[in-house]
Amino acid sequence: MAKVPLKEMSSYSTSLSSISGGRASFTMKFSSYELVPADVQEKLLKEYADSQADE
């Protein structure tokens, strides 16, 4: 069992299948919301502002 960010799970199924030869499986369950670190938040806000400016 582990707690990981949802973003990190986006390619986990494919990786797990490759590593286990298709025999392993996993389940996910929501645990909680967490604060985003300030540096990551700034990066996300900048990317969002840039995408809005492009439109």
PDBQT receptor file of N, H, CA, C and O in Angstrom, charges set to zero:
ATOM      1  N   MET A   1       0.847  -1.174   0.000  1.00  0.00    +0.000 N 
ATOM      2  CA  MET A   1       0.000   0.000   0.000  1.00  0.00    +0.000 C 
ATOM      3  C   MET A   1       0.892   1.236   0.000  1.00  0.00    +0.000 C 
ATOM      4  O   MET A   1       1.945   1.267   0.637  1.00  0.00    +0.000 OA
ATOM      5  N   ALA A   2       0.443   2.248  -0.728  1.00  0.00    +0.000 N 
ATOM      6  H   ALA A   2      -0.412   2.223  -1.245  1.00  0.00    +0.000 HD
ATOM      7  CA  ALA A   2       1.219   3.488  -0.793  1.00  0.00    +0.000 C 
ATOM      8  C   ALA A   2       0.299   4.647  -1.126  1.00  0.00    +0.000 C 
ATOM      9  O   ALA A   2      -0.760   4.463  -1.726  1.00  0.00    +0.000 OA
ATOM     10  N   LYS A   3       0.713   5.840  -0.731  1.00  0.00    +0.000 N 
ATOM     11  H   LYS A   3       1.574   5.989  -0.244  1.00  0.00    +0.000 HD
ATOM     12  CA  LYS A   3       0.033   7.063  -1.126  1.00  0.00    +0.000 C 
ATOM     13  C   LYS A   3       0.897   7.735  -2.174  1.00  0.00    +0.000 C 
ATOM     14  O   LYS A   3       2.068   8.024  -1.930  1.00  0.00    +0.000 OA
ATOM     15  N   VAL A   4       0.320   7.982  -3.341  1.00  0.00    +0.000 N 
ATOM     16  H   VAL A   4      -0.632   7.747  -3.538  1.00  0.00    +0.000 HD
ATOM     17  CA  VAL A   4       1.058   8.642  -4.421  1.00  0.00    +0.000 C 
ATOM     18  C   VAL A   4       0.161   9.687  -5.074  1.00  0.00    +0.000 C 
ATOM     19  O   VAL A   4      -1.063   9.558  -5.041  1.00  0.00    +0.000 OA
ATOM     20  N   PRO A   5       0.753  10.717  -5.667  1.00  0.00    +0.000 N 
ATOM     21  CA  PRO A   5      -0.055  11.702  -6.385  1.00  0.00    +0.000 C 
ATOM     22  C   PRO A   5      -0.750  11.051  -7.586  1.00  0.00    +0.000 C 
ATOM     23  O   PRO A   5      -0.189  10.173  -8.242  1.00  0.00    +0.000 OA
ATOM     24  N   LEU A   6      -1.966  11.493  -7.856  1.00  0.00    +0.000 N 
ATOM     25  H   LEU A   6      -2.421  12.206  -7.323  1.00  0.00    +0.000 HD
ATOM     26  CA  LEU A   6      -2.738  10.925  -8.965  1.00  0.00    +0.000 C 
ATOM     27  C   LEU A   6      -1.997  11.052 -10.287  1.00  0.00    +0.000 C 
ATOM     28  O   LEU A   6      -2.054  10.142 -11.114  1.00  0.00    +0.000 OA
ATOM     29  N   LYS A   7      -1.308  12.157 -10.497  1.00  0.00    +0.000 N 
ATOM     30  H   LYS A   7      -1.262  12.896  -9.825  1.00  0.00    +0.000 HD
ATOM     31  CA  LYS A   7      -0.563  12.360 -11.735  1.00  0.00    +0.000 C 
ATOM     32  C   LYS A   7       0.462  11.245 -11.957  1.00  0.00    +0.000 C 
ATOM     33  O   LYS A   7       0.701  10.838 -13.094  1.00  0.00    +0.000 OA
ATOM     34  N   GLU A   8       1.055  10.761 -10.889  1.00  0.00    +0.000 N 
ATOM     35  H   GLU A   8       0.861  11.092  -9.966  1.00  0.00    +0.000 HD
ATOM     36  CA  GLU A   8       2.058   9.703 -11.001  1.00  0.00    +0.000 C 
ATOM     37  C   GLU A   8       1.436   8.370 -11.429  1.00  0.00    +0.000 C 
ATOM     38  O   GLU A   8       2.142   7.479 -11.899  1.00  0.00    +0.000 OA
ATOM     39  N   MET A   9       0.135   8.235 -11.269  1.00  0.00    +0.000 N 
ATOM     40  H   MET A   9      -0.439   8.959 -10.887  1.00  0.00    +0.000 HD
ATOM     41  CA  MET A   9      -0.543   6.975 -11.598  1.00  0.00    +0.000 C 
ATOM     42  C   MET A   9      -0.985   6.891 -13.053  1.00  0.00    +0.000 C 
ATOM     43  O   MET A   9      -1.483   5.853 -13.488  1.00  0.00    +0.000 OA
ATOM     44  N   SER A  10      -0.809   7.976 -13.816  1.00  0.00    +0.000 N 
ATOM     45  H   SER A  10      -0.404   8.820 -13.464  1.00  0.00    +0.000 HD
ATOM     46  CA  SER A  10      -1.339   8.000 -15.182  1.00  0.00    +0.000 C 
ATOM     47  C   SER A  10      -0.753   6.911 -16.080  1.00  0.00    +0.000 C 
ATOM     48  O   SER A  10      -1.453   6.401 -16.954  1.00  0.00    +0.000 OA
ATOM     49  N   SER A  11       0.496   6.552 -15.888  1.00  0.00    +0.000 N 
ATOM     50  H   SER A  11       1.065   6.967 -15.178  1.00  0.00    +0.000 HD
ATOM     51  CA  SER A  11       1.097   5.517 -16.732  1.00  0.00    +0.000 C 
ATOM     52  C   SER A  11       1.423   4.247 -15.946  1.00  0.00    +0.000 C 
ATOM     53  O   SER A  11       2.095   3.352 -16.460  1.00  0.00    +0.000 OA
ATOM     54  N   TYR A  12       0.955   4.169 -14.719  1.00  0.00    +0.000 N 
ATOM     55  H   TYR A  12       0.409   4.895 -14.302  1.00  0.00    +0.000 HD
ATOM     56  CA  TYR A  12       1.290   3.025 -13.860  1.00  0.00    +0.000 C 
ATOM     57  C   TYR A  12       0.751   1.705 -14.413  1.00  0.00    +0.000 C 
ATOM     58  O   TYR A  12       1.449   0.691 -14.382  1.00  0.00    +0.000 OA
ATOM     59  N   SER A  13      -0.462   1.710 -14.909  1.00  0.00    +0.000 N 
ATOM     60  H   SER A  13      -1.028   2.533 -14.935  1.00  0.00    +0.000 HD
ATOM     61  CA  SER A  13      -1.063   0.482 -15.419  1.00  0.00    +0.000 C 
ATOM     62  C   SER A  13      -0.219  -0.133 -16.535  1.00  0.00    +0.000 C 
ATOM     63  O   SER A  13       0.017  -1.341 -16.552  1.00  0.00    +0.000 OA
ATOM     64  N   THR A  14       0.228   0.701 -17.457  1.00  0.00    +0.000 N 
ATOM     65  H   THR A  14       0.037   1.683 -17.444  1.00  0.00    +0.000 HD
ATOM     66  CA  THR A  14       1.057   0.230 -18.566  1.00  0.00    +0.000 C 
ATOM     67  C   THR A  14       2.395  -0.296 -18.051  1.00  0.00    +0.000 C 
ATOM     68  O   THR A  14       2.858  -1.353 -18.480  1.00  0.00    +0.000 OA
ATOM     69  N   SER A  15       3.008   0.434 -17.140  1.00  0.00    +0.000 N 
ATOM     70  H   SER A  15       2.632   1.293 -16.791  1.00  0.00    +0.000 HD
ATOM     71  CA  SER A  15       4.295   0.008 -16.586  1.00  0.00    +0.000 C 
ATOM     72  C   SER A  15       4.163  -1.310 -15.826  1.00  0.00    +0.000 C 
ATOM     73  O   SER A  15       4.985  -2.212 -15.982  1.00  0.00    +0.000 OA
ATOM     74  N   LEU A  16       3.128  -1.411 -15.008  1.00  0.00    +0.000 N 
ATOM     75  H   LEU A  16       2.460  -0.678 -14.881  1.00  0.00    +0.000 HD
ATOM     76  CA  LEU A  16       2.913  -2.634 -14.235  1.00  0.00    +0.000 C 
ATOM     77  C   LEU A  16       2.684  -3.832 -15.154  1.00  0.00    +0.000 C 
ATOM     78  O   LEU A  16       3.202  -4.920 -14.906  1.00  0.00    +0.000 OA
ATOM     79  N   SER A  17       1.919  -3.628 -16.197  1.00  0.00    +0.000 N 
ATOM     80  H   SER A  17       1.498  -2.744 -16.398  1.00  0.00    +0.000 HD
ATOM     81  CA  SER A  17       1.660  -4.702 -17.149  1.00  0.00    +0.000 C 
ATOM     82  C   SER A  17       2.950  -5.153 -17.834  1.00  0.00    +0.000 C 
ATOM     83  O   SER A  17       3.181  -6.348 -18.017  1.00  0.00    +0.000 OA
ATOM     84  N   SER A  18       3.781  -4.190 -18.206  1.00  0.00    +0.000 N 
ATOM     85  H   SER A  18       3.594  -3.220 -18.057  1.00  0.00    +0.000 HD
ATOM     86  CA  SER A  18       5.055  -4.520 -18.861  1.00  0.00    +0.000 C 
ATOM     87  C   SER A  18       5.973  -5.292 -17.923  1.00  0.00    +0.000 C 
ATOM     88  O   SER A  18       6.575  -6.291 -18.316  1.00  0.00    +0.000 OA
ATOM     89  N   ILE A  19       6.076  -4.829 -16.695  1.00  0.00    +0.000 N 
ATOM     90  H   ILE A  19       5.587  -4.017 -16.376  1.00  0.00    +0.000 HD
ATOM     91  CA  ILE A  19       6.984  -5.449 -15.721  1.00  0.00    +0.000 C 
ATOM     92  C   ILE A  19       6.531  -6.860 -15.352  1.00  0.00    +0.000 C 
ATOM     93  O   ILE A  19       7.357  -7.758 -15.194  1.00  0.00    +0.000 OA
ATOM     94  N   SER A  20       5.220  -7.054 -15.214  1.00  0.00    +0.000 N 
ATOM     95  H   SER A  20       4.549  -6.324 -15.342  1.00  0.00    +0.000 HD
ATOM     96  CA  SER A  20       4.706  -8.337 -14.718  1.00  0.00    +0.000 C 
ATOM     97  C   SER A  20       4.262  -9.285 -15.828  1.00  0.00    +0.000 C 
ATOM     98  O   SER A  20       3.766 -10.376 -15.549  1.00  0.00    +0.000 OA
ATOM     99  N   GLY A  21       4.433  -8.880 -17.065  1.00  0.00    +0.000 N 
ATOM    100  H   GLY A  21       4.836  -7.994 -17.291  1.00  0.00    +0.000 HD
ATOM    101  CA  GLY A  21       3.974  -9.732 -18.164  1.00  0.00    +0.000 C 
ATOM    102  C   GLY A  21       2.460  -9.808 -18.221  1.00  0.00    +0.000 C 
ATOM    103  O   GLY A  21       1.905 -10.789 -18.716  1.00  0.00    +0.000 OA
ATOM    104  N   GLY A  22       1.790  -8.787 -17.720  1.00  0.00    +0.000 N 
ATOM    105  H   GLY A  22       2.241  -7.990 -17.318  1.00  0.00    +0.000 HD
ATOM    106  CA  GLY A  22       0.329  -8.734 -17.770  1.00  0.00    +0.000 C 
ATOM    107  C   GLY A  22      -0.365  -9.497 -16.661  1.00  0.00    +0.000 C 
ATOM    108  O   GLY A  22      -1.588  -9.631 -16.696  1.00  0.00    +0.000 OA
ATOM    109  N   ARG A  23       0.368 -10.005 -15.672  1.00  0.00    +0.000 N 
ATOM    110  H   ARG A  23       1.361  -9.896 -15.644  1.00  0.00    +0.000 HD
ATOM    111  CA  ARG A  23      -0.244 -10.823 -14.624  1.00  0.00    +0.000 C 
ATOM    112  C   ARG A  23      -0.644 -10.061 -13.374  1.00  0.00    +0.000 C 
ATOM    113  O   ARG A  23      -1.482 -10.541 -12.611  1.00  0.00    +0.000 OA
ATOM    114  N   ALA A  24      -0.071  -8.889 -13.142  1.00  0.00    +0.000 N 
ATOM    115  H   ALA A  24       0.610  -8.499 -13.762  1.00  0.00    +0.000 HD
ATOM    116  CA  ALA A  24      -0.348  -8.135 -11.913  1.00  0.00    +0.000 C 
ATOM    117  C   ALA A  24      -1.511  -7.167 -12.112  1.00  0.00    +0.000 C 
ATOM    118  O   ALA A  24      -1.848  -6.801 -13.239  1.00  0.00    +0.000 OA
ATOM    119  N   SER A  25      -2.107  -6.767 -11.018  1.00  0.00    +0.000 N 
ATOM    120  H   SER A  25      -1.834  -7.064 -10.103  1.00  0.00    +0.000 HD
ATOM    121  CA  SER A  25      -3.179  -5.775 -11.069  1.00  0.00    +0.000 C 
ATOM    122  C   SER A  25      -3.046  -4.863  -9.851  1.00  0.00    +0.000 C 
ATOM    123  O   SER A  25      -2.290  -5.149  -8.923  1.00  0.00    +0.000 OA
ATOM    124  N   PHE A  26      -3.789  -3.772  -9.875  1.00  0.00    +0.000 N 
ATOM    125  H   PHE A  26      -4.404  -3.541 -10.630  1.00  0.00    +0.000 HD
ATOM    126  CA  PHE A  26      -3.755  -2.842  -8.753  1.00  0.00    +0.000 C 
ATOM    127  C   PHE A  26      -5.112  -2.167  -8.631  1.00  0.00    +0.000 C 
ATOM    128  O   PHE A  26      -5.923  -2.202  -9.557  1.00  0.00    +0.000 OA
ATOM    129  N   THR A  27      -5.346  -1.562  -7.496  1.00  0.00    +0.000 N 
ATOM    130  H   THR A  27      -4.688  -1.533  -6.744  1.00  0.00    +0.000 HD
ATOM    131  CA  THR A  27      -6.551  -0.771  -7.284  1.00  0.00    +0.000 C 
ATOM    132  C   THR A  27      -6.140   0.579  -6.718  1.00  0.00    +0.000 C 
ATOM    133  O   THR A  27      -5.115   0.710  -6.049  1.00  0.00    +0.000 OA
ATOM    134  N   MET A  28      -6.968   1.580  -7.004  1.00  0.00    +0.000 N 
ATOM    135  H   MET A  28      -7.801   1.474  -7.547  1.00  0.00    +0.000 HD
ATOM    136  CA  MET A  28      -6.723   2.914  -6.459  1.00  0.00    +0.000 C 
ATOM    137  C   MET A  28      -7.949   3.333  -5.657  1.00  0.00    +0.000 C 
ATOM    138  O   MET A  28      -9.082   2.987  -5.993  1.00  0.00    +0.000 OA
ATOM    139  N   LYS A  29      -7.698   4.079  -4.599  1.00  0.00    +0.000 N 
ATOM    140  H   LYS A  29      -6.777   4.360  -4.326  1.00  0.00    +0.000 HD
ATOM    141  CA  LYS A  29      -8.769   4.600  -3.776  1.00  0.00    +0.000 C 
ATOM    142  C   LYS A  29      -8.383   6.005  -3.335  1.00  0.00    +0.000 C 
ATOM    143  O   LYS A  29      -7.258   6.235  -2.891  1.00  0.00    +0.000 OA
ATOM    144  N   PHE A  30      -9.316   6.942  -3.459  1.00  0.00    +0.000 N 
ATOM    145  H   PHE A  30     -10.229   6.755  -3.820  1.00  0.00    +0.000 HD
ATOM    146  CA  PHE A  30      -9.046   8.311  -3.041  1.00  0.00    +0.000 C 
ATOM    147  C   PHE A  30      -8.725   8.336  -1.556  1.00  0.00    +0.000 C 
ATOM    148  O   PHE A  30      -9.398   7.693  -0.750  1.00  0.00    +0.000 OA
ATOM    149  N   SER A  31      -7.689   9.088  -1.206  1.00  0.00    +0.000 N 
ATOM    150  H   SER A  31      -7.142   9.611  -1.861  1.00  0.00    +0.000 HD
ATOM    151  CA  SER A  31      -7.297   9.199   0.187  1.00  0.00    +0.000 C 
ATOM    152  C   SER A  31      -7.602  10.585   0.734  1.00  0.00    +0.000 C 
ATOM    153  O   SER A  31      -8.354  10.725   1.699  1.00  0.00    +0.000 OA
ATOM    154  N   SER A  32      -7.018  11.612   0.117  1.00  0.00    +0.000 N 
ATOM    155  H   SER A  32      -6.407  11.498  -0.666  1.00  0.00    +0.000 HD
ATOM    156  CA  SER A  32      -7.221  12.966   0.611  1.00  0.00    +0.000 C 
ATOM    157  C   SER A  32      -6.656  13.975  -0.375  1.00  0.00    +0.000 C 
ATOM    158  O   SER A  32      -5.884  13.638  -1.273  1.00  0.00    +0.000 OA
ATOM    159  N   TYR A  33      -7.058  15.207  -0.183  1.00  0.00    +0.000 N 
ATOM    160  H   TYR A  33      -7.685  15.481   0.546  1.00  0.00    +0.000 HD
ATOM    161  CA  TYR A  33      -6.452  16.306  -0.918  1.00  0.00    +0.000 C 
ATOM    162  C   TYR A  33      -5.263  16.801  -0.115  1.00  0.00    +0.000 C 
ATOM    163  O   TYR A  33      -5.294  16.786   1.115  1.00  0.00    +0.000 OA
ATOM    164  N   GLU A  34      -4.228  17.232  -0.792  1.00  0.00    +0.000 N 
ATOM    165  H   GLU A  34      -4.202  17.244  -1.791  1.00  0.00    +0.000 HD
ATOM    166  CA  GLU A  34      -3.040  17.781  -0.137  1.00  0.00    +0.000 C 
ATOM    167  C   GLU A  34      -2.692  19.109  -0.790  1.00  0.00    +0.000 C 
ATOM    168  O   GLU A  34      -3.014  19.333  -1.957  1.00  0.00    +0.000 OA
ATOM    169  N   LEU A  35      -2.038  19.986  -0.045  1.00  0.00    +0.000 N 
ATOM    170  H   LEU A  35      -1.776  19.804   0.902  1.00  0.00    +0.000 HD
ATOM    171  CA  LEU A  35      -1.571  21.244  -0.605  1.00  0.00    +0.000 C 
ATOM    172  C   LEU A  35      -0.435  20.984  -1.591  1.00  0.00    +0.000 C 
ATOM    173  O   LEU A  35       0.403  20.106  -1.386  1.00  0.00    +0.000 OA
ATOM    174  N   VAL A  36      -0.431  21.758  -2.650  1.00  0.00    +0.000 N 
ATOM    175  H   VAL A  36      -1.112  22.471  -2.817  1.00  0.00    +0.000 HD
ATOM    176  CA  VAL A  36       0.634  21.667  -3.639  1.00  0.00    +0.000 C 
ATOM    177  C   VAL A  36       1.797  22.531  -3.146  1.00  0.00    +0.000 C 
ATOM    178  O   VAL A  36       1.570  23.647  -2.676  1.00  0.00    +0.000 OA
ATOM    179  N   PRO A  37       3.029  22.042  -3.242  1.00  0.00    +0.000 N 
ATOM    180  CA  PRO A  37       4.169  22.874  -2.841  1.00  0.00    +0.000 C 
ATOM    181  C   PRO A  37       4.179  24.190  -3.629  1.00  0.00    +0.000 C 
ATOM    182  O   PRO A  37       3.745  24.234  -4.780  1.00  0.00    +0.000 OA
ATOM    183  N   ALA A  38       4.673  25.249  -3.006  1.00  0.00    +0.000 N 
ATOM    184  H   ALA A  38       5.025  25.214  -2.071  1.00  0.00    +0.000 HD
ATOM    185  CA  ALA A  38       4.636  26.593  -3.600  1.00  0.00    +0.000 C 
ATOM    186  C   ALA A  38       5.295  26.647  -4.974  1.00  0.00    +0.000 C 
ATOM    187  O   ALA A  38       4.764  27.290  -5.879  1.00  0.00    +0.000 OA
ATOM    188  N   ASP A  39       6.438  25.987  -5.150  1.00  0.00    +0.000 N 
ATOM    189  H   ASP A  39       6.869  25.465  -4.415  1.00  0.00    +0.000 HD
ATOM    190  CA  ASP A  39       7.119  26.040  -6.444  1.00  0.00    +0.000 C 
ATOM    191  C   ASP A  39       6.301  25.359  -7.538  1.00  0.00    +0.000 C 
ATOM    192  O   ASP A  39       6.265  25.835  -8.673  1.00  0.00    +0.000 OA
ATOM    193  N   VAL A  40       5.656  24.269  -7.209  1.00  0.00    +0.000 N 
ATOM    194  H   VAL A  40       5.685  23.883  -6.287  1.00  0.00    +0.000 HD
ATOM    195  CA  VAL A  40       4.811  23.567  -8.178  1.00  0.00    +0.000 C 
ATOM    196  C   VAL A  40       3.569  24.409  -8.489  1.00  0.00    +0.000 C 
ATOM    197  O   VAL A  40       3.140  24.485  -9.640  1.00  0.00    +0.000 OA
ATOM    198  N   GLN A  41       3.001  25.032  -7.473  1.00  0.00    +0.000 N 
ATOM    199  H   GLN A  41       3.350  24.971  -6.538  1.00  0.00    +0.000 HD
ATOM    200  CA  GLN A  41       1.827  25.881  -7.664  1.00  0.00    +0.000 C 
ATOM    201  C   GLN A  41       2.149  27.042  -8.599  1.00  0.00    +0.000 C 
ATOM    202  O   GLN A  41       1.367  27.350  -9.499  1.00  0.00    +0.000 OA
ATOM    203  N   GLU A  42       3.284  27.681  -8.393  1.00  0.00    +0.000 N 
ATOM    204  H   GLU A  42       3.918  27.431  -7.662  1.00  0.00    +0.000 HD
ATOM    205  CA  GLU A  42       3.679  28.795  -9.260  1.00  0.00    +0.000 C 
ATOM    206  C   GLU A  42       3.830  28.333 -10.712  1.00  0.00    +0.000 C 
ATOM    207  O   GLU A  42       3.388  29.019 -11.634  1.00  0.00    +0.000 OA
ATOM    208  N   LYS A  43       4.448  27.183 -10.908  1.00  0.00    +0.000 N 
ATOM    209  H   LYS A  43       4.806  26.626 -10.159  1.00  0.00    +0.000 HD
ATOM    210  CA  LYS A  43       4.638  26.643 -12.256  1.00  0.00    +0.000 C 
ATOM    211  C   LYS A  43       3.281  26.364 -12.915  1.00  0.00    +0.000 C 
ATOM    212  O   LYS A  43       3.077  26.706 -14.080  1.00  0.00    +0.000 OA
ATOM    213  N   LEU A  44       2.364  25.751 -12.181  1.00  0.00    +0.000 N 
ATOM    214  H   LEU A  44       2.530  25.473 -11.235  1.00  0.00    +0.000 HD
ATOM    215  CA  LEU A  44       1.043  25.439 -12.727  1.00  0.00    +0.000 C 
ATOM    216  C   LEU A  44       0.267  26.704 -13.070  1.00  0.00    +0.000 C 
ATOM    217  O   LEU A  44      -0.384  26.773 -14.112  1.00  0.00    +0.000 OA
ATOM    218  N   LEU A  45       0.334  27.707 -12.193  1.00  0.00    +0.000 N 
ATOM    219  H   LEU A  45       0.863  27.651 -11.346  1.00  0.00    +0.000 HD
ATOM    220  CA  LEU A  45      -0.363  28.964 -12.456  1.00  0.00    +0.000 C 
ATOM    221  C   LEU A  45       0.203  29.678 -13.674  1.00  0.00    +0.000 C 
ATOM    222  O   LEU A  45      -0.547  30.261 -14.456  1.00  0.00    +0.000 OA
ATOM    223  N   LYS A  46       1.527  29.638 -13.842  1.00  0.00    +0.000 N 
ATOM    224  H   LYS A  46       2.137  29.164 -13.207  1.00  0.00    +0.000 HD
ATOM    225  CA  LYS A  46       2.156  30.260 -15.009  1.00  0.00    +0.000 C 
ATOM    226  C   LYS A  46       1.724  29.546 -16.284  1.00  0.00    +0.000 C 
ATOM    227  O   LYS A  46       1.387  30.196 -17.274  1.00  0.00    +0.000 OA
ATOM    228  N   GLU A  47       1.730  28.214 -16.269  1.00  0.00    +0.000 N 
ATOM    229  H   GLU A  47       2.004  27.686 -15.465  1.00  0.00    +0.000 HD
ATOM    230  CA  GLU A  47       1.307  27.446 -17.436  1.00  0.00    +0.000 C 
ATOM    231  C   GLU A  47      -0.152  27.734 -17.789  1.00  0.00    +0.000 C 
ATOM    232  O   GLU A  47      -0.505  27.835 -18.964  1.00  0.00    +0.000 OA
ATOM    233  N   TYR A  48      -0.994  27.864 -16.765  1.00  0.00    +0.000 N 
ATOM    234  H   TYR A  48      -0.707  27.781 -15.811  1.00  0.00    +0.000 HD
ATOM    235  CA  TYR A  48      -2.404  28.162 -16.997  1.00  0.00    +0.000 C 
ATOM    236  C   TYR A  48      -2.554  29.562 -17.602  1.00  0.00    +0.000 C 
ATOM    237  O   TYR A  48      -3.300  29.744 -18.564  1.00  0.00    +0.000 OA
ATOM    238  N   ALA A  49      -1.854  30.540 -17.046  1.00  0.00    +0.000 N 
ATOM    239  H   ALA A  49      -1.247  30.392 -16.265  1.00  0.00    +0.000 HD
ATOM    240  CA  ALA A  49      -1.923  31.914 -17.563  1.00  0.00    +0.000 C 
ATOM    241  C   ALA A  49      -1.432  31.965 -19.007  1.00  0.00    +0.000 C 
ATOM    242  O   ALA A  49      -2.024  32.658 -19.835  1.00  0.00    +0.000 OA
ATOM    243  N   ASP A  50      -0.366  31.246 -19.316  1.00  0.00    +0.000 N 
ATOM    244  H   ASP A  50       0.115  30.684 -18.643  1.00  0.00    +0.000 HD
ATOM    245  CA  ASP A  50       0.141  31.206 -20.686  1.00  0.00    +0.000 C 
ATOM    246  C   ASP A  50      -0.871  30.577 -21.637  1.00  0.00    +0.000 C 
ATOM    247  O   ASP A  50      -1.043  31.051 -22.760  1.00  0.00    +0.000 OA
ATOM    248  N   SER A  51      -1.543  29.512 -21.197  1.00  0.00    +0.000 N 
ATOM    249  H   SER A  51      -1.403  29.127 -20.284  1.00  0.00    +0.000 HD
ATOM    250  CA  SER A  51      -2.528  28.859 -22.060  1.00  0.00    +0.000 C 
ATOM    251  C   SER A  51      -3.738  29.757 -22.291  1.00  0.00    +0.000 C 
ATOM    252  O   SER A  51      -4.329  29.721 -23.370  1.00  0.00    +0.000 OA
ATOM    253  N   GLN A  52      -4.116  30.559 -21.302  1.00  0.00    +0.000 N 
ATOM    254  H   GLN A  52      -3.636  30.588 -20.425  1.00  0.00    +0.000 HD
ATOM    255  CA  GLN A  52      -5.235  31.484 -21.463  1.00  0.00    +0.000 C 
ATOM    256  C   GLN A  52      -4.859  32.626 -22.396  1.00  0.00    +0.000 C 
ATOM    257  O   GLN A  52      -5.698  33.113 -23.153  1.00  0.00    +0.000 OA
ATOM    258  N   ALA A  53      -3.605  33.054 -22.344  1.00  0.00    +0.000 N 
ATOM    259  H   ALA A  53      -2.923  32.658 -21.728  1.00  0.00    +0.000 HD
ATOM    260  CA  ALA A  53      -3.141  34.141 -23.213  1.00  0.00    +0.000 C 
ATOM    261  C   ALA A  53      -3.108  33.685 -24.670  1.00  0.00    +0.000 C 
ATOM    262  O   ALA A  53      -3.315  34.494 -25.575  1.00  0.00    +0.000 OA
ATOM    263  N   ASP A  54      -2.851  32.400 -24.905  1.00  0.00    +0.000 N 
ATOM    264  H   ASP A  54      -2.683  31.743 -24.171  1.00  0.00    +0.000 HD
ATOM    265  CA  ASP A  54      -2.800  31.865 -26.264  1.00  0.00    +0.000 C 
ATOM    266  C   ASP A  54      -4.177  31.807 -26.913  1.00  0.00    +0.000 C 
ATOM    267  O   ASP A  54      -4.287  31.837 -28.139  1.00  0.00    +0.000 OA
ATOM    268  N   GLU A  55      -5.206  31.727 -26.117  1.00  0.00    +0.000 N 
ATOM    269  H   GLU A  55      -5.117  31.703 -25.122  1.00  0.00    +0.000 HD
ATOM    270  CA  GLU A  55      -6.576  31.608 -26.651  1.00  0.00    +0.000 C 
ATOM    271  C   GLU A  55      -7.121  32.905 -26.985  1.00  0.00    +0.000 C 
ATOM    272  O   GLU A  55      -8.258  32.997 -27.446  1.00  0.00    +0.000 OA
TER     273      GLU A  55
